[in-house]
Amino acid sequence: MPYLVILPVSGFIFIFGALLKNRPGERRLAFLWAAILWGIAAVGLTEILSGGRILTLPGVAAGWMIVSSMALGHWIFFPKSSEVKVFSPSQFSPEEILALVLGSGIVLIVGLNAILAAPNNWDSMTYHLPRIMHWIQNQSVEHYPTPILRQLYQPPGAEFLILQFQILTQGDHFANLIQWASMIGGGIVLSLIAAQLGAGQTGQILTALLSLTVPMGILQGSSTQNDYVVGFWLGCFIYFTLRLWKSGGQAYRRSEIFGAGLTLGLAFLTKGSAYIYAMPWLLGFCWIVISRKKRNLIRDFGMILLICLMVNAGFYGRNIKLFGAPLSVGTEDYVNHGGILRNGLSNVVRNAALHWGTPLPAVNGFIKEKILAFRPFGGGAESNSWGDFDIPPPSTNEDIAGNPFHFLLILIVFLSVLFSRGSAWILRNYVLLIVAAFIFFCTLLKWQLFHSRLHLPLFLLSLPVAGLILEKMRFTWLRVLITSVLVLAAVPPLFLNERHPLVGRKNIFNMSRSEQYFSYRKFMALPYVLSVKYAGARSTSDVGLLLGGDDWEYPLWILLKKDNPNVHIWHRGVKNVSGSLEGGSERNISLVISELADAPTTQTLNGKGYLKSKQFSFMSIYENVRP
C-alpha cells in the first residue's frame, strides 16, 4: 500500500508547519525540531506497539494518524506569532545563489537514486534490513534467535525509522530515504552550527554545500547505511550544546536541554560510534560545569543524560535481558588491545590514510610502506586492526570511498584556527573537540579497511569551520576555486555509485529491482533464486534458514515473500546466546535453506532431523525426516 507513505510524511509536514507558525523567522530551527519530534514519535510508536505485539499495518497507520492529527490541530488552532521574516532571492549574492542551486541539484540527484535503487549494501543484506523483516513478522522488536548477532546488539534507531515505511508500504522502495533525509537535515544543522561559530550567510551556505559534496556522504545518501543518520543527530546535539554553552545556562535553557538530550539519545540509538564521537563534548560539558561552578549547569547536564537514557531504555532493556549489559558487541572484538598510546598513534595515521588513496598504485604502495614501517611502534595487526593494512584507491564504493579533497581542506583550516592568535575561543575549542573525537575513535577501535564510512560524521561536523574560514578569505576567486574542486570531485560518486550507478552499461534504469539486490555479488543470484523456487514448490508456509554470522539473509526474505507473501521465516540451529530465545521453535518447519559451506548430508536442528534433498551451488535445501 504505497499510498500510506503519506501518513508519516504528513506527520512531519504538520509538525514543521506548527513549529514554523510559532517561529516564522526560524525555518531551519523549525526543521530540526520537526525532525527530532518526528524521530521521537517513530521510536515511541515502535516501542509502544511492540510492547503490545501490535507492530502491524493497522497499528502503525493508526499511530501516525494520531501524531498527524495532533500536529495539525496545533498548527490550526494555536495562535500565530506576530513575527514575520521572509527571505527572497534578492537577498542572496550570485555566489550564494549558485551554491544553493548546486546543493539542490546534488540533493535531487541523490534522492532520485535513493527512490529508484534497491538496497544492496553488505550490512543492509546481513542485518540492517533482515532485522526489520523479523520485527514485522514477530509484530515486535524483541530479540529473537539469529546466527547474525548484529541484528540484535547493534543500535536499531535508523531501522526503527525505516520500519515505519516498510510496514506502511509493504516494501522497501522508501528504505533509502532515511539516509537521504538525513543528508538534507545535515546540511541544515551544519549551517546552523556555522552560525554559532560566527559565520555569516555566505559561510552558512558554503557549509551546507560542502557537506553535500562529501563523496562518502553522497554514496551513503542513497543507501540503508546509518552513518548519515548518526551524523545528523550528532550535529543537532552539538548545535544545542553550543547554544547552551554560549548562553551560560541562561537563555533558551529548557528547549536546548531537551533538544540536546533527545538528539544525543537518538544518536546513541542509531550507532555505537556516536558514543565515541559524543564523548569529548560530554567531557567538555563537565569541564564547563566545573569551571563555571553553576548548579544549574549540573542540573542541565543531568537532565540531558536522563532524557538520553529514556530514549534508549527499550533497547538497553532488551540487551540486558539477553546479553547481561545495555551495550554488547556479541562475539566481535572491535576494541584496541595493548598499549593505548602506541596503538592509538598508529591508528590515527592508518585511519587518516584511508583518505589518501591515489589512482597510482605505486604512490599508494609507497605511502603504505612508510606507514607499515611504524608497525613495531604501533603494535601488531592482531592487537589494533582487523585484517592487513591497505590504502584503497579512489572508489565509488560506499564501504571504502575516501574523501581526499575534504580531508585536505579540513586539515588546512584546522591548522589555521589552532595556530591563529585571533581565533575565537568557541571556534578553537570546537576544533579541539573534533580532533579529540577522532583520536578517541582511533584509540578505542581496531583499524578496519571500512572505517572511512564511519568517519562520515566527523567530516560533516568539521565543515562548519571550513565554511567559516572560506567566507573570511580575502580573495573571492580562491574561495570559488576551492568550492569548484569539491563540487567536481562529487560528480563520480553522484553518477557512478558502484552499488547503484545512474549511468553506464548497467545502471538502475535498465536493471530489474531483483537484479539490483545482487549487483554487488552477482554470483549469488542464481543459487538464491533456484533455492527459493524449489522451496516454493514444496508448498510450505514455514521456512527455516541455516546461515552463518555474515551471510546475506535479506534477499531470501525478498524472494520468498515475492512468491508467498504469507510465508513465515525462522532461523534454525542457532548456537549463540540468542538460540535460547523463543522464535518459531514451536513451528513444525519441514524445509530449511542453508548457505553454509560444505553442508553435510544430514542435519539435526532444534531437535529435528533434516536430510539434504537439493543443492544449488553453495545453497542447500534440507527437508524434515519424518518418522
C-alpha positions as CSV (number, residue, x, y, z in Angstrom):
1,M,0.0,0.0,0.0
2,P,2.4,2.7,-1.2
3,Y,-0.1,5.5,-0.7
4,L,0.1,5.0,3.1
5,V,3.5,6.6,3.0
6,I,1.6,9.9,3.2
7,L,0.9,9.2,6.9
8,P,4.4,9.7,8.3
9,V,5.3,12.3,5.7
10,S,2.2,14.4,6.6
11,G,3.1,13.9,10.2
12,F,6.4,15.6,9.6
13,I,4.9,18.4,7.4
14,F,2.2,19.2,10.1
15,I,4.8,19.2,12.9
16,F,7.0,21.5,10.8
17,G,4.1,23.8,9.9
18,A,3.0,24.1,13.6
19,L,6.6,24.9,14.7
20,L,7.0,27.4,11.8
21,K,3.7,29.1,12.8
22,N,5.1,29.9,16.2
23,R,8.5,31.0,14.9
24,P,8.2,32.0,11.3
25,G,11.7,33.6,11.3
26,E,13.5,30.4,12.2
27,R,12.8,28.0,9.4
28,R,15.9,25.9,9.9
29,L,15.4,25.5,13.6
30,A,11.8,24.6,13.0
31,F,13.0,21.9,10.5
32,L,15.4,20.5,13.1
33,W,12.7,20.3,15.8
34,A,10.3,18.7,13.4
35,A,12.9,16.1,12.6
36,I,13.6,15.5,16.2
37,L,9.9,15.2,17.2
38,W,9.2,13.0,14.2
39,G,12.1,10.7,15.2
40,I,10.9,10.5,18.8
41,A,7.4,9.8,17.6
42,A,8.7,6.9,15.4
43,V,10.7,5.4,18.2
44,G,7.9,5.8,20.7
45,L,5.3,4.2,18.3
46,T,7.7,1.3,17.7
47,E,8.3,0.7,21.4
48,I,4.6,1.1,22.4
49,L,3.2,-1.1,19.6
50,S,6.0,-3.7,20.1
51,G,5.1,-3.9,23.8
52,G,1.6,-5.0,22.9
53,R,2.8,-7.1,20.0
54,I,0.7,-5.0,17.6
55,L,3.5,-3.7,15.4
56,T,1.3,-4.2,12.4
57,L,0.0,-2.2,9.5
58,P,-3.2,-1.1,11.3
59,G,-1.3,-0.2,14.5
60,V,1.4,1.8,12.7
61,A,-1.2,3.6,10.5
62,A,-3.3,4.4,13.5
63,G,-0.3,5.7,15.4
64,W,0.8,8.1,12.6
65,M,-2.8,9.3,12.2
66,I,-2.8,10.3,15.8
67,V,0.5,12.0,15.5
68,S,-0.6,13.8,12.4
69,S,-3.9,14.9,13.9
70,M,-2.2,16.3,17.0
71,A,0.3,18.2,14.9
72,L,-2.4,19.5,12.5
73,G,-4.6,20.6,15.4
74,H,-1.7,22.5,16.9
75,W,-1.0,24.1,13.5
76,I,-4.5,25.2,13.0
77,F,-5.8,26.3,16.5
78,F,-2.7,27.7,18.2
79,P,-2.2,31.5,17.8
80,K,0.2,32.6,15.1
81,S,3.3,34.5,16.0
82,S,3.3,38.2,15.0
83,E,6.9,37.9,13.9
84,V,7.3,38.0,10.1
85,K,10.6,37.3,8.3
86,V,10.6,36.2,4.7
87,F,13.6,35.7,2.5
88,S,13.7,36.5,-1.1
89,P,16.2,35.6,-3.8
90,S,17.3,39.2,-3.9
91,Q,18.9,38.8,-0.5
92,F,21.4,36.3,-1.9
93,S,24.5,37.2,-3.8
94,P,25.2,35.4,-7.1
95,E,27.8,33.2,-5.4
96,E,25.3,32.2,-2.8
97,I,22.5,31.5,-5.4
98,L,24.9,29.3,-7.4
99,A,25.9,27.4,-4.2
100,L,22.2,26.9,-3.4
101,V,21.4,25.7,-6.9
102,L,24.4,23.3,-6.9
103,G,23.4,21.9,-3.5
104,S,19.8,21.5,-4.5
105,G,20.9,19.6,-7.7
106,I,23.0,17.2,-5.7
107,V,20.2,16.6,-3.3
108,L,17.7,15.9,-6.1
109,I,20.0,13.5,-7.9
110,V,20.8,11.5,-4.8
111,G,17.1,11.5,-4.0
112,L,16.3,10.1,-7.4
113,N,18.9,7.3,-6.8
114,A,17.5,6.6,-3.3
115,I,13.9,6.2,-4.5
116,L,14.7,4.1,-7.6
117,A,17.6,1.9,-6.4
118,A,17.2,-1.3,-4.4
119,P,19.2,-1.5,-1.2
120,N,22.2,-3.8,-1.8
121,N,24.8,-2.8,0.7
122,W,26.5,-5.7,2.5
123,D,25.5,-4.7,6.1
124,S,22.0,-4.0,4.8
125,M,21.7,-7.5,3.4
126,T,23.0,-9.1,6.6
127,Y,21.5,-7.2,9.4
128,H,20.0,-3.7,8.7
129,L,17.1,-4.9,6.7
130,P,16.7,-8.6,7.9
131,R,16.1,-7.4,11.4
132,I,13.2,-5.2,10.1
133,M,11.7,-8.2,8.4
134,H,11.8,-10.2,11.7
135,W,10.2,-7.4,13.6
136,I,7.4,-7.2,11.1
137,Q,6.8,-10.9,11.2
138,N,7.0,-11.0,15.0
139,Q,5.0,-7.8,15.4
140,S,7.6,-6.8,18.0
141,V,11.2,-5.6,18.2
142,E,12.0,-8.1,21.0
143,H,15.2,-10.1,20.4
144,Y,14.8,-13.4,18.5
145,P,17.1,-16.4,17.7
146,T,19.6,-15.5,14.9
147,P,23.1,-16.5,14.0
148,I,23.8,-12.9,12.9
149,L,24.0,-11.3,16.3
150,R,24.5,-7.8,14.8
151,Q,20.7,-8.0,14.1
152,L,20.3,-7.8,17.9
153,Y,23.1,-5.9,19.6
154,Q,23.6,-3.1,17.1
155,P,21.6,0.0,17.9
156,P,18.3,0.0,15.9
157,G,17.5,3.7,15.6
158,A,17.8,4.1,11.8
159,E,16.0,0.8,11.3
160,F,13.1,2.0,13.5
161,L,12.7,4.9,11.1
162,I,12.8,2.6,8.0
163,L,10.4,0.2,9.7
164,Q,7.6,2.8,9.6
165,F,7.8,3.0,5.8
166,Q,8.4,-0.8,5.4
167,I,5.2,-1.6,7.3
168,L,3.0,1.0,5.7
169,T,4.1,0.4,2.1
170,Q,4.7,-3.4,2.4
171,G,8.0,-3.0,0.6
172,D,11.5,-1.4,0.7
173,H,11.1,1.3,-2.0
174,F,11.4,4.0,0.6
175,A,14.1,2.4,2.7
176,N,16.9,4.5,1.3
177,L,15.1,7.8,2.0
178,I,16.0,7.9,5.7
179,Q,19.7,8.5,4.8
180,W,18.7,10.9,2.1
181,A,16.5,12.9,4.5
182,S,19.5,12.9,6.9
183,M,21.6,14.3,4.1
184,I,19.2,17.3,3.8
185,G,19.0,17.7,7.6
186,G,22.8,17.5,7.8
187,G,23.2,20.5,5.5
188,I,20.7,22.5,7.5
189,V,22.1,21.7,11.0
190,L,25.7,22.2,9.9
191,S,24.8,25.7,8.5
192,L,23.3,26.5,12.0
193,I,26.5,25.3,13.7
194,A,28.5,27.5,11.4
195,A,26.3,30.4,12.5
196,Q,27.1,29.6,16.1
197,L,30.8,29.6,15.3
198,G,30.5,33.1,13.8
199,A,29.8,32.5,10.1
200,G,27.6,34.9,8.2
201,Q,25.1,34.0,5.5
202,T,27.8,33.1,2.9
203,G,29.7,30.9,5.3
204,Q,26.5,29.1,6.3
205,I,25.5,28.4,2.7
206,L,29.0,27.3,1.8
207,T,29.0,24.9,4.8
208,A,25.8,23.3,3.6
209,L,27.2,22.9,0.1
210,L,30.4,21.5,1.3
211,S,28.5,18.9,3.4
212,L,26.6,17.8,0.3
213,T,29.7,17.3,-1.7
214,V,31.4,14.8,0.6
215,P,31.9,11.6,-1.6
216,M,31.1,9.2,1.2
217,G,28.0,11.2,2.1
218,I,26.7,11.2,-1.5
219,L,27.2,7.4,-1.7
220,Q,25.5,6.7,1.6
221,G,22.7,9.2,0.9
222,S,21.0,6.6,-1.3
223,S,21.6,3.6,0.9
224,T,20.3,2.0,4.1
225,Q,23.5,2.5,6.0
226,N,23.2,4.7,9.1
227,D,26.3,6.9,9.3
228,Y,24.5,9.9,7.8
229,V,21.6,9.4,10.3
230,V,24.0,9.4,13.3
231,G,25.9,12.4,11.8
232,F,22.6,14.4,11.6
233,W,21.6,13.6,15.2
234,L,25.1,14.3,16.5
235,G,25.0,17.6,14.6
236,C,21.8,18.5,16.3
237,F,23.2,17.6,19.7
238,I,26.3,19.7,19.2
239,Y,24.2,22.6,17.9
240,F,22.1,22.7,21.1
241,T,25.1,22.1,23.2
242,L,26.9,25.1,21.7
243,R,23.8,27.3,22.3
244,L,23.8,26.1,26.0
245,W,27.5,26.9,26.4
246,K,27.2,30.3,24.7
247,S,24.2,31.3,26.8
248,G,25.9,30.3,30.0
249,G,22.9,28.3,31.0
250,Q,20.5,31.2,31.0
251,A,18.7,31.8,27.6
252,Y,17.0,29.0,25.8
253,R,17.7,26.7,28.7
254,R,14.6,24.5,28.6
255,S,14.4,23.9,24.8
256,E,18.1,23.5,24.4
257,I,18.3,20.9,27.2
258,F,15.5,18.9,25.7
259,G,17.0,19.3,22.2
260,A,20.4,18.1,23.4
261,G,19.0,15.2,25.4
262,L,16.7,13.9,22.7
263,T,19.2,14.1,19.9
264,L,22.0,12.6,22.0
265,G,19.6,9.8,22.7
266,L,18.7,9.3,19.1
267,A,22.4,9.3,18.1
268,F,23.1,6.6,20.7
269,L,20.1,4.7,19.5
270,T,21.4,4.8,15.9
271,K,25.1,3.7,16.0
272,G,27.7,2.7,18.5
273,S,30.2,5.2,17.1
274,A,28.0,8.0,18.4
275,Y,29.2,7.2,22.0
276,I,32.8,7.8,20.9
277,Y,32.2,11.0,18.9
278,A,30.0,12.5,21.6
279,M,32.5,11.7,24.4
280,P,34.6,14.8,24.0
281,W,31.5,17.0,24.0
282,L,30.2,15.4,27.2
283,L,33.6,15.8,28.8
284,G,33.7,19.4,27.6
285,F,30.3,20.0,29.2
286,C,31.7,18.5,32.5
287,W,34.6,20.9,32.3
288,I,32.3,23.9,31.8
289,V,30.2,22.8,34.8
290,I,33.3,22.6,37.0
291,S,34.9,25.8,35.8
292,R,31.8,27.9,36.0
293,K,30.6,26.4,39.3
294,K,26.9,26.8,38.4
295,R,24.4,24.4,39.9
296,N,22.0,25.0,37.1
297,L,24.5,23.6,34.6
298,I,25.0,20.5,36.7
299,R,21.2,20.1,36.6
300,D,21.1,20.7,32.9
301,F,23.8,18.1,32.3
302,G,21.9,15.6,34.4
303,M,18.7,16.3,32.5
304,I,20.4,15.7,29.2
305,L,21.7,12.3,30.3
306,L,18.4,11.3,31.8
307,I,16.5,12.2,28.6
308,C,19.1,10.3,26.6
309,L,18.6,7.2,28.8
310,M,14.9,7.4,28.4
311,V,15.1,7.4,24.6
312,N,17.3,4.2,24.8
313,A,15.5,2.5,27.6
314,G,13.8,-0.1,25.5
315,F,16.9,-1.1,23.6
316,Y,19.0,-1.2,26.7
317,G,16.4,-3.4,28.5
318,R,16.3,-5.9,25.6
319,N,20.1,-6.1,25.6
320,I,20.3,-6.5,29.4
321,K,17.8,-9.3,29.2
322,L,19.8,-11.3,26.6
323,F,23.5,-10.1,26.9
324,G,23.5,-9.0,30.6
325,A,24.5,-5.5,29.7
326,P,22.9,-2.5,28.0
327,L,25.6,-2.5,25.3
328,S,27.1,-5.5,23.7
329,V,29.3,-6.5,20.7
330,G,28.3,-10.1,20.6
331,T,31.3,-12.2,19.7
332,E,33.0,-9.5,17.8
333,D,36.2,-7.8,19.0
334,Y,36.2,-4.2,18.0
335,V,38.4,-2.8,20.7
336,N,42.1,-2.0,20.5
337,H,44.4,-4.1,22.7
338,G,47.9,-3.4,24.0
339,G,49.4,0.0,24.6
340,I,46.7,2.6,24.2
341,L,49.2,5.4,23.3
342,R,51.1,3.2,20.8
343,N,48.1,1.6,19.1
344,G,46.2,4.9,19.1
345,L,49.0,6.8,17.4
346,S,49.5,4.1,14.8
347,N,45.7,4.0,14.1
348,V,45.5,7.8,13.8
349,V,47.9,7.6,10.8
350,R,46.2,4.5,9.4
351,N,42.7,5.9,9.7
352,A,43.8,9.1,8.1
353,A,45.5,7.2,5.3
354,L,42.1,5.8,4.2
355,H,41.5,9.2,2.6
356,W,45.0,9.5,1.0
357,G,44.4,7.0,-1.8
358,T,45.5,8.0,-5.3
359,P,44.9,6.4,-8.8
360,L,48.6,5.5,-8.9
361,P,49.3,2.1,-7.2
362,A,53.0,2.9,-6.9
363,V,52.2,6.0,-4.9
364,N,49.7,4.1,-2.7
365,G,52.3,1.4,-2.2
366,F,54.9,3.9,-1.2
367,I,52.6,5.5,1.4
368,K,51.6,2.1,2.7
369,E,55.3,1.0,3.0
370,K,56.2,4.1,5.1
371,I,53.2,3.7,7.4
372,L,53.9,0.0,8.0
373,A,57.5,1.0,8.9
374,F,55.9,2.2,12.2
375,R,54.3,-1.2,12.9
376,P,56.7,-2.2,15.7
377,F,55.8,1.1,17.4
378,G,52.1,0.7,16.7
379,G,51.7,-2.9,17.8
380,G,50.9,-6.0,15.8
381,A,48.0,-6.4,13.4
382,E,46.2,-8.8,15.8
383,S,46.1,-6.1,18.6
384,N,44.9,-3.0,16.7
385,S,43.5,-3.9,13.3
386,W,41.1,-6.1,11.5
387,G,43.0,-7.5,8.6
388,D,46.1,-6.3,6.8
389,F,46.6,-2.6,6.4
390,D,46.0,-1.2,3.0
391,I,45.2,2.1,1.2
392,P,42.3,1.7,-1.2
393,P,42.5,3.7,-4.5
394,P,39.8,6.3,-5.3
395,S,36.5,4.5,-5.2
396,T,32.7,5.0,-5.5
397,N,32.0,2.1,-3.2
398,E,30.1,3.3,-0.1
399,D,32.1,1.0,2.2
400,I,35.6,2.2,1.3
401,A,35.4,5.5,-0.5
402,G,37.7,8.2,0.8
403,N,37.3,12.0,1.0
404,P,40.7,13.3,0.0
405,F,39.9,16.8,-1.0
406,H,37.7,17.4,2.0
407,F,40.4,15.9,4.2
408,L,43.0,18.3,2.9
409,L,40.6,21.3,3.3
410,I,39.8,20.3,6.8
411,L,43.4,19.8,7.7
412,I,44.4,23.2,6.4
413,V,41.5,25.1,8.1
414,F,42.0,23.3,11.4
415,L,45.7,24.2,11.5
416,S,44.9,27.8,10.6
417,V,42.4,28.0,13.5
418,L,44.7,26.4,16.0
419,F,47.8,28.4,15.1
420,S,46.0,31.8,14.7
421,R,46.0,34.1,17.7
422,G,42.8,35.7,16.5
423,S,40.7,32.6,16.7
424,A,37.6,32.9,18.9
425,W,37.6,30.6,21.9
426,I,34.5,28.8,20.8
427,L,36.0,28.1,17.4
428,R,39.3,26.9,18.8
429,N,37.6,24.7,21.3
430,Y,35.2,23.3,18.6
431,V,38.2,22.3,16.5
432,L,40.0,20.7,19.5
433,L,36.8,18.7,20.3
434,I,36.6,17.4,16.8
435,V,40.2,16.4,16.8
436,A,39.7,14.7,20.2
437,A,36.8,12.7,18.8
438,F,39.0,11.4,16.0
439,I,41.7,10.5,18.4
440,F,39.2,8.7,20.7
441,F,37.9,6.8,17.7
442,C,41.4,5.7,16.6
443,T,42.5,4.8,20.2
444,L,39.5,2.8,21.1
445,L,38.7,0.8,17.9
446,K,40.8,-1.5,15.8
447,W,41.6,-0.2,12.4
448,Q,39.4,-1.5,9.5
449,L,39.5,-1.0,5.8
450,F,35.9,0.1,6.1
451,H,36.4,2.8,8.7
452,S,36.2,5.6,6.1
453,R,32.4,5.2,6.2
454,L,32.4,5.6,10.0
455,H,34.4,8.8,9.6
456,L,31.4,10.5,7.8
457,P,30.0,12.2,10.9
458,L,33.4,13.7,11.7
459,F,33.8,15.0,8.2
460,L,30.4,16.6,8.4
461,L,31.0,18.1,11.8
462,S,34.3,19.6,10.6
463,L,32.8,21.5,7.7
464,P,31.2,24.5,9.6
465,V,34.8,25.5,10.4
466,A,35.7,25.2,6.7
467,G,32.6,27.3,5.7
468,L,33.6,30.0,8.2
469,I,37.2,30.2,7.0
470,L,36.2,30.2,3.3
471,E,33.8,33.1,4.0
472,K,36.6,35.1,5.6
473,M,39.1,34.6,2.7
474,R,40.4,37.8,1.2
475,F,40.3,36.5,-2.3
476,T,36.9,35.5,-3.6
477,W,38.4,33.7,-6.6
478,L,40.3,31.4,-4.3
479,R,37.1,30.5,-2.4
480,V,35.3,29.8,-5.7
481,L,38.2,27.7,-6.9
482,I,38.2,25.5,-3.8
483,T,34.5,25.1,-3.8
484,S,34.6,24.2,-7.5
485,V,37.1,21.5,-6.9
486,L,35.0,19.9,-4.2
487,V,31.9,20.1,-6.4
488,L,33.7,18.5,-9.4
489,A,35.0,15.7,-7.1
490,A,31.4,15.0,-6.2
491,V,30.5,14.1,-9.8
492,P,31.9,10.5,-9.8
493,P,30.1,9.3,-6.7
494,L,27.0,11.2,-7.8
495,F,26.6,9.3,-11.1
496,L,28.9,6.3,-10.8
497,N,27.9,4.8,-7.5
498,E,29.4,1.4,-7.6
499,R,26.3,-0.2,-5.9
500,H,23.7,1.6,-8.0
501,P,25.0,3.7,-10.8
502,L,22.9,6.2,-12.7
503,V,24.9,5.9,-15.9
504,G,26.9,3.2,-17.6
505,R,26.1,-0.1,-19.4
506,K,24.4,-1.5,-16.3
507,N,22.5,1.1,-14.2
508,I,19.5,1.4,-12.0
509,F,17.3,2.3,-15.0
510,N,18.0,-0.9,-17.0
511,M,18.4,-3.4,-14.2
512,S,15.4,-5.0,-12.5
513,R,15.0,-4.5,-8.8
514,S,15.7,-8.2,-8.2
515,E,18.9,-7.9,-10.2
516,Q,19.9,-4.8,-8.2
517,Y,19.8,-6.7,-4.9
518,F,22.7,-8.9,-6.2
519,S,24.7,-6.3,-8.1
520,Y,27.5,-6.4,-5.6
521,R,27.6,-10.3,-5.5
522,K,26.2,-11.4,-8.9
523,F,27.3,-15.0,-8.4
524,M,24.7,-15.4,-5.6
525,A,21.7,-14.5,-7.7
526,L,21.0,-17.8,-9.5
527,P,21.6,-20.2,-6.5
528,Y,19.3,-18.0,-4.3
529,V,16.6,-17.9,-7.0
530,L,16.7,-21.6,-7.7
531,S,16.7,-22.4,-4.0
532,V,13.6,-20.3,-3.3
533,K,11.8,-21.7,-6.3
534,Y,12.5,-25.2,-5.1
535,A,11.3,-24.3,-1.6
536,G,8.1,-22.7,-3.0
537,A,7.3,-25.8,-5.0
538,R,7.2,-27.7,-1.7
539,S,4.2,-25.6,-0.7
540,T,5.3,-24.9,2.9
541,S,4.1,-22.0,5.0
542,D,7.2,-22.0,7.2
543,V,10.8,-21.9,6.0
544,G,13.9,-22.3,8.1
545,L,17.2,-20.6,7.5
546,L,20.5,-22.1,8.4
547,L,23.0,-19.3,7.9
548,G,26.5,-18.1,9.1
549,G,27.2,-15.0,11.1
550,D,27.8,-12.8,8.0
551,D,25.5,-14.3,5.3
552,W,23.1,-12.4,3.1
553,E,19.7,-13.0,4.6
554,Y,17.6,-10.2,3.2
555,P,17.4,-11.4,-0.4
556,L,16.0,-14.7,0.9
557,W,13.2,-12.7,2.5
558,I,12.5,-10.8,-0.7
559,L,12.4,-13.8,-2.9
560,L,10.4,-16.0,-0.5
561,K,7.8,-13.2,0.2
562,K,7.5,-12.5,-3.6
563,D,6.2,-16.0,-4.3
564,N,4.3,-16.4,-1.0
565,P,3.6,-13.2,1.0
566,N,2.3,-15.2,3.9
567,V,5.3,-17.4,4.4
568,H,7.0,-17.3,7.8
569,I,10.8,-17.4,8.1
570,W,12.7,-18.6,11.1
571,H,16.3,-19.3,11.9
572,R,17.3,-22.9,12.7
573,G,20.3,-24.4,14.5
574,V,21.2,-21.1,16.3
575,K,24.2,-21.9,18.6
576,N,24.9,-18.5,20.1
577,V,23.3,-16.8,23.1
578,S,20.1,-15.9,21.2
579,G,19.5,-19.6,20.5
580,S,17.6,-19.9,23.8
581,L,15.0,-17.3,22.8
582,E,11.6,-18.3,21.5
583,G,11.2,-17.8,17.8
584,G,9.4,-20.3,15.7
585,S,10.7,-23.2,17.8
586,E,7.1,-24.5,18.2
587,R,6.6,-24.5,14.4
588,N,6.8,-27.7,12.5
589,I,9.3,-26.5,9.9
590,S,9.7,-29.1,7.2
591,L,12.1,-27.2,5.0
592,V,15.4,-25.4,5.7
593,I,17.5,-23.3,3.3
594,S,21.2,-23.3,4.1
595,E,24.1,-21.2,2.8
596,L,26.7,-22.9,5.0
597,A,29.8,-24.0,3.1
598,D,30.4,-27.8,2.9
599,A,26.9,-28.5,4.2
600,P,26.6,-32.1,5.4
601,T,24.0,-34.6,4.0
602,T,22.1,-34.6,7.3
603,Q,21.4,-32.0,10.0
604,T,19.9,-32.1,13.4
605,L,18.3,-28.7,14.0
606,N,16.2,-27.8,17.1
607,G,15.8,-31.4,17.9
608,K,14.6,-32.5,14.5
609,G,16.5,-34.4,11.8
610,Y,16.8,-33.0,8.3
611,L,18.1,-34.6,5.1
612,K,19.6,-32.7,2.2
613,S,17.3,-33.0,-0.8
614,K,18.7,-30.5,-3.2
615,Q,21.8,-28.4,-3.8
616,F,22.3,-25.3,-6.0
617,S,26.0,-24.4,-5.9
618,F,26.6,-23.2,-2.3
619,M,22.9,-23.3,-1.4
620,S,21.4,-26.5,0.1
621,I,17.8,-27.5,0.8
622,Y,17.0,-29.7,3.7
623,E,13.7,-31.5,4.4
624,N,12.5,-32.9,7.7
625,V,13.0,-36.6,8.1
626,R,9.6,-37.8,9.2
627,P,9.4,-41.0,11.4
